[in-house]
Every structure is written in structure tokens, then in C-alpha cells.
Amino acid sequence: MRISVSEAKAQLTELVRRAEAGEEVVLTRHEQEVARIIPSKKVVDRAERRRIIEEISKAAAAEATPGPCAARSQDFLYDEFGVPR
């Protein structure tokens, strides 16, 4: 859709709604294009965001390999009584 800036002033709310619906709005001045109102990136709802996070978590868990136990990783620094060596 093409519309002059002067006409767009009175219809801004409607033009934004049209852009939200996926339509590109071109603003003109003296029949020359000066600006565009375009749809922003897709907004993901809460449920979809949760599904994506769970999907990524499952994929990461499938690739994870167990390593040494971190609870015992500093034992070499202490003797059997818990005193630093």
C-alpha cells in the first residue's frame, strides 16, 4: 500500500494494524518513497516459547556425556581429615 505522509497522519493506527497483519505500507512525500512500515519479526507466544526451550533442552541432554563427579574434584587438596595439604 502506498500513502502520502499527510494522509498517513490521520490513519496511523489503521496503518499499523495493517502492518501487523503482514502488509507493507509505503509512505510517500511528493510521490517519492520516504519510509516504510513493515511487519516486525514474528512474536512467539508463551506456549510456543516453552515448547522450543524443551525441544532444545532434550536435544542438549541427548548429546551430553557424563564427566567426573564435581563433588570429589578437589579431594587431592585435602588429607583424610579435611585439612589442607
C-alpha positions in Angstrom: 0.0 0.0 0.0 1.3 3.5 -0.8 0.0 6.5 1.1 1.3 10.1 1.5 2.7 11.2 4.8 0.0 13.9 5.2 -2.8 11.2 4.7 -1.0 8.8 7.0 -1.1 11.2 9.9 -4.8 10.7 10.2 -4.7 7.0 9.7 -1.6 5.9 11.6 -3.4 3.4 13.9 -5.0 1.7 10.9 -1.7 1.6 9.0 0.0 0.0 12.0 -2.8 -2.6 12.2 -2.3 -3.4 8.5 1.5 -3.8 9.0 0.8 -6.1 12.0 -1.4 -8.2 9.7 1.6 -8.6 7.3 1.0 -5.8 4.8 3.8 -3.4 3.9 2.9 0.3 4.0 5.0 2.8 2.0 4.9 6.4 3.0 5.4 9.0 0.3 6.1 12.7 0.1 5.6 14.4 -3.3 5.1 10.9 -4.7 8.6 9.8 -3.6 9.0 6.9 -1.2 10.4 8.2 2.1 9.6 5.5 4.6 8.1 2.0 5.1 6.0 0.4 7.8 6.7 -3.3 7.7 5.7 -6.2 9.9 8.1 -6.9 12.7 9.5 -10.3 13.4 7.0 -13.0 14.4 6.1 -12.8 18.0 6.2 -16.2 19.7 3.5 -16.9 22.3 4.4 -18.3 25.7 3.4 -21.9 25.0 5.4 -21.9 21.7 8.4 -20.5 23.5 8.1 -23.2 26.2 7.9 -25.9 23.5 11.1 -24.5 21.8 13.0 -24.4 25.1 12.0 -28.0 26.0 13.0 -29.2 22.5 16.4 -27.6 22.8 16.9 -29.0 26.3 16.1 -32.5 25.1 18.5 -32.2 22.2 21.2 -31.0 24.5 20.6 -33.7 27.1 20.9 -36.4 24.3 24.3 -35.1 23.4 25.6 -34.6 26.9 28.3 -37.0 28.1 28.8 -37.7 31.8 32.1 -36.4 33.3 33.8 -36.9 36.6 31.9 -36.1 39.8 32.5 -32.5 40.7 31.7 -33.2 44.4 35.1 -35.0 44.6 37.1 -32.9 42.2 39.2 -31.0 44.8 39.9 -34.0 47.1 43.6 -34.0 46.2 44.0 -30.7 48.1 42.9 -32.2 51.5 44.1 -35.1 53.6 41.7 -37.7 55.1 40.8 -35.3 58.0 39.8 -32.5 55.7 42.9 -30.4 56.5 44.6 -28.7 53.5 47.9 -30.4 52.4 
